[in-house]
Amino acid sequence: MSSSLGKKFGDLIGSIDEGTSSARFILFRAETAEVVCFHQKELRQIYPQEGWVEQEPHEILGVVQECIERTLEKLRELGGDPEHDIVAVGVTNQRETTIVWDRTTGEPLYNAIVWLDMRTASTVDQLLDTVPNKTKNKEYLKPICGLPLSPYFSAVKLRWLMDNVPKVKAAIRGGQCLFGTVDSWLIWNLTGGPNGGVHVTDVSNASRTMLMSLESLHYDKTLLKFFDIPLEILPAIRSSSEVYGPIAFAPLRGIPLAGCLGDQQSALVGQECLTRGKAKATYGTGCFLLYNTGTARIDSSHGLLTTVAYQLGPESFPVYALEGSVAVAGAALGWLRDNMNLLASVNESEALARTVANNGDVYFVPAFSGLYAPYWNQEARGVICGITEETKRGHIIRAALEAICFQVRDILDVMNTECGTPLLKLKVDGGMTVNDSMMQWQADLIGLDILRPTFVETTALGAAMVAGRAVGKWDIDNVSVESSCKVFKPQISEDERDMRYSKWKMAIERSFGWESNTL
């Protein structure tokens, strides 16, 4: 283990944070939330048809490698030495996004199918037809994997690829196909690719595939048989905090790749929600709430997902969480900008929303590709309700921001019911939380204090923490990195809160049934 003596910044932990819309590499001082330097670059999304969302796997890898190289240049400019200062690297990633590639050449067999892609709705219907007794029960596999049958999860995307892409079928027949979520693709390539790359995933990402048993933390025979997926193409499941292998990518060669978490679980760790009863919400392209349930698995009967939060080493017990997912958060503002030209930049949203005194009784349900928790209604579509001749641009923008807040309340109400211990406060992070007005509206609409840490990008921090822990450089249990928080307190009455929420529920009902033309 390297000594921190003679290092300008002490021991540094690198975090590869590969999100849906951008990737970055951040260097943290060990056991602190202090960022020494970083580089970030946007990622292109590809839309071949309505409801389809793809990314190019080599582009994902190339952007990550560029971010690493540029960050190391910045470290050298600051007087650091990458070779000696960096003691471990962790990975956190957009989850469920599915990649298949050739194990010999390293070439992708198809574009990455992104988590919010909806092409697999027909695949879900075909799979529901195979449920015993013709019940078409979406919850059929939930007792094993914690997840309902939905286009969202990786096994369904993989099944689509196997059914629809001849190159994938041929590679599986020839024993050449490897499958992985983005973490596996990055780890395999960074540890050597075709020349000895390590084909692994961690428990938090594996728990989003629909192929892992939440109890055993292994791939489950019943699940593999249901989806008809061969075990040999899947990455080995490891804990979230252990050395997977040395990095082979030149600028970081020899440094241990030592931690991996799906992005939402990584934010839970970065927010130090490490005991049962703590919860966080991350506001990005989507919005994700995770509630730590400790070593107990709580099975939701109201549309929440049971997921693995993390496992801090191969000998440690797994920690579980209940999760609620909002499909469209920041993406709604992107839609107002790109499709409706109501914004020149997402950064204008707060100022424009504040041009009106209230929401003007306008409610916006951004169900562009169905609704996630707690509704799980893939036939819902977006609606804007309550428009009058008085409605201005600011009302619609404010309604889009409030829609995120209302969906968070939908999920929190269920979490409080199912966990039995109502939350007293909610920790928040992610790019959208810089919007003070939205955070105040969030506090108003859920009736809880909102705590926003000074350092809001906690997703990257969580991956650094578990990687540092694996090499003995981050004592997660005893060293707190919790930064000072800005607190937003509710400022409206319970009556007003409930009245506005009942209007939201009316708007939700109006969004149902558009695809099937049934109400």
C-alpha positions in Angstrom: 0.0 0.0 0.0 1.4 3.4 -1.0 2.3 6.0 1.6 0.9 9.5 1.4 4.3 11.0 2.4 5.7 13.3 -0.3 2.4 13.7 -2.1 1.2 17.3 -2.5 -2.5 16.4 -1.9 -2.0 13.2 0.0 -3.6 10.0 -1.3 -6.1 10.6 -4.1 -9.0 8.4 -5.2 -10.4 8.6 -8.7 -14.0 8.4 -9.6 -15.3 7.6 -13.0 -18.9 8.9 -13.1 -20.5 7.8 -16.3 -24.1 9.2 -16.5 -26.8 9.3 -19.1 -26.0 12.8 -20.5 -22.3 13.2 -19.5 -19.3 11.5 -18.1 -16.5 12.8 -15.9 -13.4 11.8 -13.9 -13.0 13.4 -10.5 -10.0 13.1 -8.1 -10.9 13.3 -4.4 -8.6 13.6 -1.5 -9.0 10.4 0.5 -11.5 10.5 3.3 -12.8 13.9 2.3 -15.3 15.4 -0.2 -12.5 17.7 -1.4 -12.2 17.7 -5.2 -8.7 18.3 -6.4 -9.6 18.4 -10.1 -12.0 16.9 -12.6 -13.0 17.0 -16.3 -16.5 16.4 -17.7 -17.8 15.9 -21.2 -21.3 15.5 -22.6 -22.4 12.3 -24.2 -24.4 12.0 -27.4 -27.8 10.3 -27.4 -29.1 8.6 -30.5 -32.9 8.4 -31.3 -33.4 5.9 -34.2 -37.2 6.0 -33.8 -39.8 7.3 -31.3 -39.2 5.8 -27.9 -35.8 4.4 -28.8 -32.7 5.8 -27.0 -29.2 4.6 -27.8 -25.6 5.5 -27.2 -22.4 4.3 -29.0 -20.4 2.1 -26.7 -17.0 3.2 -28.1 -18.0 6.8 -27.6 -18.9 6.1 -24.0 -15.5 4.6 -23.4 -13.7 7.3 -25.4 -15.4 10.1 -23.5 -14.4 8.4 -20.2 -10.8 8.0 -21.3 -10.7 11.6 -22.5 -12.0 12.8 -19.1 -9.3 10.7 -17.3 -6.5 12.1 -19.5 -7.6 15.7 -19.1 -8.0 15.4 -15.4 -4.5 14.0 -15.0 -3.2 16.9 -17.1 -4.9 19.3 -14.6 -3.4 17.3 -11.7 0.1 17.7 -13.2 -0.4 21.4 -13.7 -1.3 21.7 -9.9 1.9 20.0 -9.0 0.6 16.5 -8.4 1.9 13.2 -9.8 -0.8 10.8 -11.1 1.5 7.8 -10.9 2.2 8.1 -7.2 -0.7 10.1 -5.9 -3.7 8.0 -7.1 -4.2 4.9 -5.0 -7.5 3.5 -6.4 -10.3 4.2 -8.9 -14.0 3.6 -8.6 -16.8 3.5 -11.2 -20.3 4.7 -11.0 -22.7 4.4 -13.9 -26.1 4.9 -15.4 -27.9 1.7 -14.6 -29.9 -0.8 -16.8 -28.3 0.5 -20.0 -27.4 -2.6 -21.9 -24.3 -3.4 -24.0 -23.3 -6.6 -25.8 -19.9 -7.0 -27.4 -17.5 -9.6 -28.9 -15.1 -11.0 -26.3 -12.3 -11.5 -28.9 -12.4 -8.2 -30.8 -14.0 -6.0 -28.2 -16.3 -4.6 -30.9 -19.9 -3.8 -29.8 -22.5 -6.0 -31.5 -25.1 -3.2 -31.3 -25.4 0.3 -29.8 -26.0 0.6 -26.0 -29.7 0.5 -25.3 -30.2 3.3 -22.7 -32.3 2.6 -19.5 -35.2 4.9 -20.6 -35.6 3.2 -24.0 -39.1 1.9 -24.5 -38.7 -0.4 -27.6 -39.0 -3.5 -25.3 -42.7 -2.9 -24.5 -43.6 -5.6 -27.0 -40.9 -7.9 -25.5 -42.5 -7.4 -22.1 -45.9 -8.4 -23.6 -44.4 -11.6 -25.1 -42.8 -12.5 -21.8 -46.0 -11.9 -19.9 -47.6 -14.5 -22.2 -45.2 -17.1 -20.8 -46.1 -16.5 -17.1 -47.7 -19.7 -15.7 -51.5 -20.0 -15.6 -51.8 -17.2 -18.2 -52.1 -14.6 -15.4 -49.8 -12.0 -17.2 -48.7 -11.0 -13.7 -46.0 -8.3 -13.9 -45.0 -9.1 -10.4 -44.3 -12.8 -11.1 -40.5 -12.6 -10.7 -40.5 -9.9 -8.0 -40.2 -12.3 -5.0 -36.8 -13.4 -6.5 -35.3 -10.2 -8.0 -37.4 -7.4 -6.4 -38.4 -6.0 -9.8 -41.6 -6.0 -11.9 -41.5 -7.0 -15.6 -40.9 -3.7 -17.3 -39.1 -2.3 -20.3 -36.7 -0.6 -17.9 -34.6 -3.5 -16.8 -31.5 -5.0 -18.5 -32.8 -8.6 -19.0 -35.7 -7.4 -21.1 -33.3 -5.3 -23.3 -30.9 -8.2 -23.6 -33.8 -10.5 -24.7 -34.8 -7.9 -27.4 -31.2 -7.9 -28.7 -31.1 -11.7 -28.8 -34.5 -11.8 -30.7 -33.8 -8.9 -33.1 -30.1 -8.6 -33.9 -28.6 -11.4 -35.9 -25.0 -10.5 -34.9 -25.9 -11.0 -31.3 -27.5 -14.4 -32.0 -24.5 -15.5 -34.0 -22.0 -14.3 -31.3 -23.9 -16.2 -28.6 -24.0 -19.4 -30.7 -20.2 -19.0 -31.3 -19.4 -18.4 -27.7 -18.1 -14.9 -28.4 -20.8 -12.7 -26.8 -20.4 -10.8 -23.6 -23.2 -8.8 -22.0 -22.9 -6.0 -19.4 -24.3 -2.8 -18.1 -22.1 0.3 -18.5 -20.0 -0.6 -15.4 -19.0 -4.0 -16.9 -18.2 -2.5 -20.3 -15.9 0.2 -18.7 -14.2 -2.2 -16.3 -13.6 -4.8 -19.0 -12.0 -2.3 -21.3 -10.0 -0.4 -18.6 -8.5 -3.7 -17.3 -7.4 -4.9 -20.7 -10.4 -5.6 -22.9 -9.6 -8.5 -25.2 -6.2 -8.9 -23.6 -7.3 -10.1 -20.2 -10.0 -7.6 -19.3 -12.0 -8.5 -16.2 -15.7 -9.2 -16.9 -17.5 -8.3 -13.7 -20.3 -6.3 -12.3 -21.2 -5.4 -8.7 -24.3 -6.4 -6.7 -25.9 -3.0 -7.0 -25.8 -3.1 -10.8 -26.6 -6.8 -11.0 -29.7 -6.2 -8.9 -31.1 -4.1 -11.8 -30.8 -6.8 -14.4 -33.8 -9.0 -13.3 -31.3 -11.9 -13.3 -29.9 -11.9 -9.8 -31.5 -13.3 -6.6 -31.7 -10.7 -3.9 -31.2 -13.4 -1.3 -28.2 -15.3 -2.7 -26.6 -12.4 -4.7 -26.1 -15.0 -7.5 -27.7 -15.3 -10.9 -30.9 -17.3 -10.4 -31.7 -20.4 -12.5 -35.5 -19.6 -12.6 -34.8 -16.1 -13.9 -32.2 -17.2 -16.5 -34.7 -19.9 -17.7 -37.6 -17.4 -17.9 -35.6 -15.0 -20.1 -33.8 -17.8 -21.8 -30.4 -16.1 -21.3 -27.2 -18.1 -21.2 -25.1 -17.8 -18.0 -21.8 -17.7 -19.8 -22.4 -14.3 -21.4 -23.0 -12.6 -18.0 -20.4 -10.8 -15.9 -19.3 -12.3 -12.6 -21.1 -10.6 -9.6 -18.7 -9.1 -7.0 -19.2 -6.8 -4.0 -19.2 -3.0 -4.4 -15.9 -2.5 -2.6 -13.0 -4.8 -3.6 -10.1 -4.8 -6.1 -11.4 -6.1 -9.4 -8.0 -5.8 -11.2 -5.2 -3.4 -12.1 -6.1 -0.8 -14.8 -4.4 -1.4 -18.1 -5.3 2.0 -19.6 -1.9 3.8 -20.0 -2.4 7.0 -17.9 -3.6 4.9 -14.9 -1.7 1.7 -15.6 -1.3 -0.5 -12.5 -3.7 1.4 -10.3 -6.3 -0.8 -8.7 -9.9 -0.5 -10.0 -11.5 -1.1 -6.7 -15.1 0.0 -6.4 -18.3 -0.1 -8.3 -21.8 1.2 -7.7 -24.9 2.0 -9.8 -25.3 5.8 -9.8 -28.3 5.9 -7.5 -26.7 3.6 -4.9 -23.5 5.6 -5.2 -25.4 8.8 -4.3 -26.8 7.0 -1.3 -23.3 6.2 -0.1 -22.0 9.7 -1.0 -24.9 11.2 1.1 -23.8 8.9 4.0 -27.3 7.3 4.2 -25.6 4.3 5.6 -28.1 3.3 8.3 -31.6 2.0 8.1 -34.2 4.8 7.8 -32.1 7.3 5.9 -33.1 8.4 2.3 -31.9 10.5 -0.5 -33.3 11.9 -3.8 -31.1 12.5 -6.8 -32.4 14.9 -9.4 -30.9 14.4 -12.9 -32.3 13.2 -16.2 -34.7 11.2 -14.0 -35.2 11.5 -10.3 -34.5 8.5 -8.0 -35.3 8.1 -4.3 -33.6 5.4 -2.3 -34.5 4.5 1.3 -32.0 2.4 3.2 -33.7 -0.6 4.8 -30.5 -2.1 6.3 -30.0 -5.8 5.9 -33.8 -6.4 5.7 -35.4 -6.8 2.3 -38.8 -5.0 2.2 -41.1 -6.2 -0.5 -43.2 -3.3 -1.8 -46.9 -3.9 -2.6 -47.2 -0.3 -4.0 -44.9 -0.2 -7.0 -41.5 0.5 -5.3 -38.5 -1.6 -6.2 -36.4 -3.7 -3.8 -32.8 -3.3 -4.7 -29.3 -3.9 -3.3 -27.9 -0.6 -2.0 -24.3 -1.8 -1.6 -22.1 -4.6 -0.2 -18.9 -3.2 1.4 -16.6 -6.1 0.6 -17.1 -9.8 -0.3 -17.4 -10.9 3.4 -19.9 -8.2 4.3 -23.7 -8.5 4.5 -25.5 -6.8 1.7 -27.5 -3.6 2.5 -30.8 -3.2 0.8 -33.0 -0.2 -0.2 -36.4 0.6 -1.5 -36.3 2.7 -4.6 -38.8 4.8 -6.4 -38.0 6.1 -9.9 -39.3 9.2 -11.7 -38.6 8.7 -15.4 -38.6 12.3 -16.4 -37.1 15.0 -14.2 -34.5 17.2 -15.9 -35.5 15.6 -19.2 -38.8 17.6 -19.0 -36.8 20.9 -19.1 -34.8 19.5 -22.0 -38.1 18.9 -23.8 -39.3 22.4 -23.1 -36.1 23.7 -24.5 -35.6 21.5 -27.5 -39.1 20.6 -28.6 -41.2 23.6 -27.5 -38.5 26.4 -27.6 -39.8 27.8 -24.3 -36.3 27.9 -22.9 -33.0 28.8 -24.5 -31.1 26.9 -21.7 -32.2 24.7 -18.8 -30.4 27.1 -16.5 -33.1 29.7 -17.3 -35.8 27.6 -15.8 -35.7 29.0 -12.3 -35.7 32.7 -13.4 -38.6 32.1 -15.8 -40.6 30.1 -13.3 -40.3 33.0 -10.9 -41.8 35.4 -13.4 -45.2 34.1 -12.2 -46.5 34.3 -8.6 -47.8 30.7 -8.5 -48.5 27.8 -10.9 -51.7 29.4 -12.2 -53.4 26.1 -11.5 -51.5 24.4 -14.3 -50.3 20.8 -13.8 -47.9 19.0 -16.1 -47.5 15.2 -16.1 -44.4 14.5 -18.2 -45.2 10.9 -18.9 -43.4 10.9 -22.3 -42.8 7.1 -22.1 -45.1 6.0 -19.4 -45.0 6.5 -15.6 -42.6 4.7 -13.3 -43.2 4.2 -9.5 -45.7 4.0 -7.9 -47.9 3.7 -11.1 -45.8 1.5 -13.5 -48.2 2.5 -16.3 -46.4 2.3 -19.6 -49.5 3.5 -21.5 -49.6 6.8 -19.8 -48.7 9.8 -21.9 -47.8 13.4 -21.1 -50.6 16.0 -20.4 -50.7 19.6 -19.4 -53.9 20.4 -17.5 -55.5 23.6 -16.4 -54.5 25.9 -19.2 -56.6 29.1 -19.6 -56.1 32.3 -21.6 -54.2 33.7 -18.6 -51.5 30.9 -18.8 -48.0 32.2 -19.5 -44.7 30.6 -20.4 -43.7 30.8 -16.7 -46.7 28.8 -15.6 -45.8 25.9 -17.8 -42.1 26.0 -16.8 -43.1 26.1 -13.1 -45.5 23.3 -13.6 -42.7 21.2 -15.1 -40.5 21.8 -12.0 -43.4 21.1 -9.7 -44.2 17.9 -11.5 -40.8 16.5 -10.3 -41.7 17.6 -6.7 -45.2 15.9 -6.9 -43.7 12.7 -8.2 -41.3 12.7 -5.3 -44.3 13.0 -3.0 -46.0 10.1 -4.7 -43.0 7.9 -3.9 -42.4 9.2 -0.4 -46.0 8.5 0.6 -45.5 4.9 -0.3 -42.1 4.6 1.3 -43.5 6.0 4.6 -46.3 3.5 4.5 -44.2 0.5 3.7 -41.2 1.1 5.9 -43.3 2.1 9.0 -40.9 4.9 9.9 -41.9 8.2 8.3 -39.0 10.2 7.1 -38.2 13.4 9.1 -36.0 15.0 6.4 -34.9 14.3 2.8 -31.3 14.6 1.6 -31.0 15.8 -2.0 -28.3 15.9 -4.7 -27.8 16.1 -8.4 -27.6 18.9 -10.9 -31.2 20.1 -10.6 -30.8 20.8 -6.8 -28.9 24.1 -7.5 -32.4 25.5 -8.2 -33.3 27.1 -4.9 -36.9 27.8 -5.9 -37.5 24.2 -6.9 -36.0 22.9 -3.6 -38.3 25.2 -1.7 -41.3 24.0 -3.6 -40.1 20.4 -2.9 -40.1 21.1 0.8 -43.6 22.8 0.6 -45.1 19.9 -1.4 -43.9 17.1 0.8 -44.0 18.9 4.2 -40.4 17.9 5.1 -37.1 19.7 5.5 -34.9 19.4 2.4 -31.2 19.1 3.1 -28.9 20.1 0.2 -25.2 19.5 0.9 -22.7 22.2 -0.2 -21.2 19.4 -2.4 -24.2 18.3 -4.5 -22.5 15.8 -6.8 -22.4 13.0 -4.3 -22.8 10.2 -7.0 -19.1 10.4 -7.9 -18.2 10.7 -4.2 -19.9 7.4 -3.3 -17.8 5.5 -5.9 -14.6 7.1 -4.5 -15.5 6.1 -1.0 -16.0 2.4 -1.8 -12.9 2.3 -3.9 -10.8 4.0 -1.2 -12.3 1.6 1.4 -11.2 -1.5 -0.7 -7.5 -0.4 -0.5 -7.6 0.7 3.1 -7.6 4.4 2.4 -11.2 5.3 3.4 -12.7 4.3 6.7 -16.3 4.7 5.7 -17.7 3.6 9.0 -15.8 6.1 11.1 -14.9 9.0 8.9 -17.7 11.4 8.0 -17.5 13.5 4.8 -20.9 15.0 5.3 -20.6 18.7 4.3 -22.6 21.6 5.6 -26.2 21.7 4.2 -28.6 24.4 3.2 -32.0 23.6 4.7 -35.3 24.4 3.0 -38.3 24.3 5.4 -41.9 24.0 4.3 -43.7 27.3 4.1 -47.3 26.4 3.1 -50.1 25.0 5.2 -51.1 21.3 5.2 -54.4 22.3 3.7 -52.8 24.0 0.7 -50.4 21.1 0.3 -53.2 18.6 0.2 -55.3 20.6 -2.2 -52.5 21.0 -4.7 -51.6 17.3 -4.4 -55.3 16.3 -5.1 -55.1 18.4 -8.3 -51.9 16.6 -9.3 -53.7 13.3 -8.8 -56.5 14.5 -11.1 -53.9 15.3 -13.8 -52.3 11.9 -13.3 -55.6 10.2 -14.0 -56.0 12.2 -17.2 -52.6 10.8 -18.4 -53.7 7.2 -18.2 -54.8 5.0 -21.1 -53.7 7.1 -24.1 -51.9 4.3 -25.9 -54.7 1.8 -25.5 -57.4 4.4 -26.0 -59.1 3.2 -22.8 -59.9 5.3 -19.8 
